[in-house]
Amino acid sequence: ISLYYHDGRLWPFVQGYFAMAAAKHRKVDIFAHSLQALKDLVVKSNTFAEFYELNGTFPLERSRQLWSETGYLAMIYQGLFGISYDVDGLRISPVKPESIFPDDIILKNFKYRDMILNITVKGSGYQVASLKIDGKKQRGGSTPKLPRELKGRHVVDIELKI
């Protein structure tokens, strides 16, 4: 490992923060690029390394790093599905790039408090056109919320519009 340990490298957990910031600010193209770039590195190397050199390589002893995996998972949960936790419920504000996900995406058996959710996101972009819980349309504006009092299994359908 070179003397410039923290410089000139790609750190997946930092990419996770960057992608989440892009998603929060509705920068779909930047979010898509960050998500795709990290996915490509992981597929190429077959592991979540601690860091990657700019050419995509990494020291073998730096493979299989949980904190790097959590950076990617944050991109999925907090960016792609737009899940954020609030005192009074779960906010859902997806950022779904059509370039990577042209079809519906589904998150199954997501546990939150006393509920288990199956979340489907249709369409692309970031503007929520509708949110349904168990087939019933909900109100909530651009960042809909699931009340924390819900219990049991629920189906959540989100329709995005460009």
Protein Blocks (a to p, Z undefined) as FASTA:
>chain_A
ZZklmgoiacfklmmmmmmmmmmnopaklmmmmmmmmmmmmmmnopacfbdcfkopacfk
lgoifklmmmmmmmmmmmmnopacdfkbccddddddfklmmbccddehiaehjbccdddd
ehedjbdfbdceehiaceeijmdcddfkbgcjddddddddZZ
